[in-house]
Amino acid sequence: MMLSIVGDCGRNDIYFILIGRNVTLESEFVLLGFSFMPHFAIPFFFFLILVLYLFSMAGNLLILTLVFSDQQLHSPMYLFLCNLSILDICFINTTVPKMLQGFLPGGKTISLLACFAQSYTFFFLGVSTFFLLAIMSFDRFVAICHPLHYPAIMHQKLCIKLIASVFILAFLVVLIPSIRIMRLPFCSNLVNHFFCDVIPLLMNSCINTSSIQLQEIVASSITLISSLLVTLISYVYIVKTILNIPSIEGRKKTFSTCSSHALVVSLAYGSCIFTYIKPTQGQFRDYDKMVAILTTVIVPLLNPYVYTLRNEKVRKIIKKNYIKNYPFLC
């Protein structure tokens, strides 16, 4: 396959001669969204996603308000939860507003720059979340398995360093593949997704992208396996410690919390892993979109309610500061 470039350096003026015919470089994309969905179901799905989005925003903003306003929550665990809420707010605002806009007339188009920005931000926040979940698991391991040493181990400087390392590592993991994708020529502007995911973008390129796909798979695998190992090892030791608790009530209470955390972690990791494991090639596109709903909508919704709002200390603070002062919220 021969590929040559003629014209000046402007993206809109570059033409590719591909297999004997002219192909114009695309400058914007069209997100096809849920094109497989029946028209009568679109209004219901729009309002469902909107309600989930609003509940997710409300839950995460409530967590931030509580952590910043109450001294009782100024501890390492709530510092990590606060950062998780910030990631969730940014994450859901990266994809859901554009997804909702795609249901409206003329809302499917997105510029090349906006598409690249959305793609990079999505994966940067996703990788950051996985690393942060691993650190939170380690934090719970120290708190449950070594409670007497917890203040000495999880001191403020270490917590700040861990959070900084999360964002630095995520930045580096996503940077190089994203730069390579931004330099690609695109001959088709139809992105068969509700956001600028990497795989649909690569399918639109004029050239072979197998090396970039391999690089994405390697980077994703290292991120998932490393963070998942830390999480699993932490929870194995946590479970062993819980089984040694003499009180049945204490074991039930701790297991209840751990099972809720395990559900969120399973959804986060499972939805990401299954995105790359397709039963058949024919089910690839629609299946990928439906699984992505878990990552983009459901997980950011569950995080504040599972990790924080089920916490007894948080519920007491809410009752004291909000329900007592605003009885109509009951």
N, C-alpha and C positions, 0 to 999 in steps of 0.2 A: 504494500500500500504506500503510494507516494503522497507526501504532504509538503507543500511549499507555501510561503507567505509573501504577498505582495502588498504594496501600499505603505502609508506612513505609520507612525507609532500609535495613533489614536485607536482605541478599541473599536469604535464604531466604523472606522474606515479600513479595518483589516479584513481581508478576504482570504479564505482558504480554498485552494484547488484540491479537492479530494475526489479521487477516482474519476478524474476527467470532468468534474462539474464544480461550479462556484457554490460555496456555502458561506453565508454571512454569519459573523460572530454575534451571538445573542447578547443583549445588554439588559434584559429583564426576564424574569421567569413567571410562569403561571402555575400556582399551586392547585392541583386538581382536587385536593381534599378528599371528601367522602363521596366520590362520584358513583360508587357502587350502591349507595343508599337510596331507597325509594323516596320520591319527592314528598310524599305525605308524611314521612318520618322526620324530615329535616327540621321543621319548627320545634318538634318535641325534643330532638337531640340538641338543638341550639339552646333552648332554655335549660335543659338538664346540665349541659356543660357550663352555662352561665351561673347557675345556682351552685354547682360544685366549686367553681372559680371563686365566687363571693364568700362561700363558707371557708375555703382554704385561706383566702386573704384575711378574713376576720380572725380565724384561729391563730394564724402566725403573727398577726399584728397584736393580738391580745397577749401572746407569749412575750413579745418584745416589750410591751408596756409593763407587764408584771415584773419582768427581770430587771428592767431599768429603774423601776419605781420602788421596789421593795428590797430592803437590805438583807432579808432572810434568804433571798435567792441569789445573792452575790457569792456563789461558790463555783468550783470548776465544772460540775455537772451542768449547771444552768448557763454557764458561759458557753459551753459547747452547744447546748440546746438553742441558745440565742443565735449562735452562728448558723445552726441548721435551719432555723426559721428565716433568717436573712437569705440563705441559699434557696429555700423553698419559694420565698416571695419573688426573688429574681428569676428563678427557674420557671415558675408558672407564668410569669409575665413575658417570658421570652417566646413562648409558643401559643398560649391560649388566646390572647387578644387577636392575633393574626388568624388563628383557627376560627374564631367566632366571626371575624370579618369576612372570612372565606364563604360563609353561608349567605352573605348579603350580595346584592348585585354589584358587580365591578370590584369586589373585594379580594379577588384571587391573585392579582398581579403583585409582584414584589421586585424591587430593583436588584441588580446584581450585587451592589454593595450591601444593601440591607439583608440579602440572602446569605452572603458570606458572614456578616456580623451575627445573624441569628444562629447559623450553624456553629460558629466558633463559640459563641456564648453558651449555647445549649450543651456542648460537650465539655467546655471548661467547668460549668456549674455541675454537670453530672459527675465528672471525675472528682471534683472537690467534695461532692456529697459522699461518694464511696469512701474516700480517704477519711472524711470526718466521721462516718459511721464506724469505721475501724477504730479510730481514736476514742470514740464514745464507748465502744465495747471494752477497750482496754481500761478506760476510766472506771467502768462498772466492775471490772475484774479486780482492780486495786481496792475499790470501796468495799466490795463484798468479801473478797478473799483475804485482804490485808487491811482491815479497817483501822488498826492502831497506827499503821505506817502511812495511811492515806494523806494526811496533811503534809507530811514531810516529802512524799513522792510527788503528789500532784500540786505543787506550789505554783504560785501565779506566773513566775518567769517561764516555767516549763510549759504551762498551758498556752501562754502567748506564743512560745516557740513552736509548739505543735500546730496551732492554728495557722501561723505564718507558713509553716512547711506544707500544710495542706494546699494552700493557694499557689505557692511557688511550684510544687510538684505538678499540680494540675495545669498550670500555665505552660510548663516545659513539655508535658506529655502531649498536649493538644497543639502546641505551636507549630512544629515542623510539618505534620500532615496538613494542617490548615493552610500554611503558606504554599505548599505544593498544589493544593486544590484551588487556591485563589489565582494561580498562574496558568490554570488550564484554559484552553479554548472550548467554548460550548456551542454546539451546532443545533441543539434543540432547546426550546424554552419551556417544555411541559415537565413539571416535577410532580410525579405521582405520589404525593404525600400532602399532609396538612401543614408541614413546615419543611425547612431546607435541611433535610437529613442527608448524610454523606452519601449513602448508596444511591438514592435517586439522582443526586447531583452528578456522581461519577458516571452514571448511565447516560447522561446527556453530553458527555465530553466527545470531542471529535477524535481523540487519540486513545490509545490503549492505556488503561489506568490500573492494570493488574498490580503493579509495584506499589501504588498508593493504597490499594485495597489490602494488600499484604501488610503494609506498614500500619494501617488502621487496626487490623486484626491483632497484630503483635502488641501494639500499644494498649488496646482494649483488654487483651488477655492478661498482660502483666498487671494492669490496674485492678482488674477484677480478682485475679488469683491472689495477689499480694494482700489486698484489703480484706478479701473473704477469709483468707487463712488467719489473719489477725483476729477477725470477728469470731470465727469458729473456735479457735483455740481459747479465746477469752471466755466464750460461753460454755465450753466443756468444763473448764475449771470452776466457773460460776455454778453450774449444775452440780458438780461434785461437792462444792461447799454447801449448797442448799440442802442436799441429801443428808448432810451431817447435822443440820439444825434439829435439835431435839423436839421443838414445838411443832405440832402438826399445823396449827394455824399460821405460824411463821413461814413454814415451807409453802403452804398454799398461797399466801400473800406474795411471796417472792417469786414463785413459779408463775403466778398470774401476770406479774409485771414482765418477767422474762419472755413469756409466751407472746405477749403483745408486741414486745420489741422484735422478737423473732419473726412475727408476721410481717412487719414493715420491712425488715431486712430481706426477707424472702421475696416480697413483691418487688423491691428495688433491684435486687440482683437477678431474680428470675425473669423480669420483663426485659432486662438488658441482654441476658444470655439468650433467651428465646427469640429475640429479634434476629439473631444470626443463625438460628437453627430452624429451617423451614421444612415441614413435612414433605412438600413437593414444590417444584419450581412454579407450578401454576397457581399455588396459593400464596406466593411470595408477597405480592403487593398489598392486598386487602388484609391479610393476616398481620403483616408488619404494622399497618396503621392501627389495627385494633389493639395489638400488644402495646404500642406506643402510648395509648390512652392511659394505661396503668402508670407509666413513668411520668407523663406530663401532667396528669390531673389527679389520679387516685392517691399516689404516694405523697405528694405535697399536702393533700387534704388530711391524710391519716397521721402524718408526723406530729403535728401539735397536739392532737387528741390522745394519741397513744403514749408519746414520750413525756408529755407535760400535764395535760388537763386531767389525766387519770391519777396523777400524783396527789397524795393526801395533803401534803403541805400546800400545794398550789390551790387545791379546792378550798382549803381553810382561808387562804389569802383572798380568794375571789369572794367568798361569803362575807368576809370581814370588810373588805374595801369597796365591794360593788353591790352585792345583794342587800347588805345592811343599809347602805346609803340610797340604793335605788330598788325599793321593794317590788316595783312593777316588773323587774327582770325575773322574778321567781316564776 
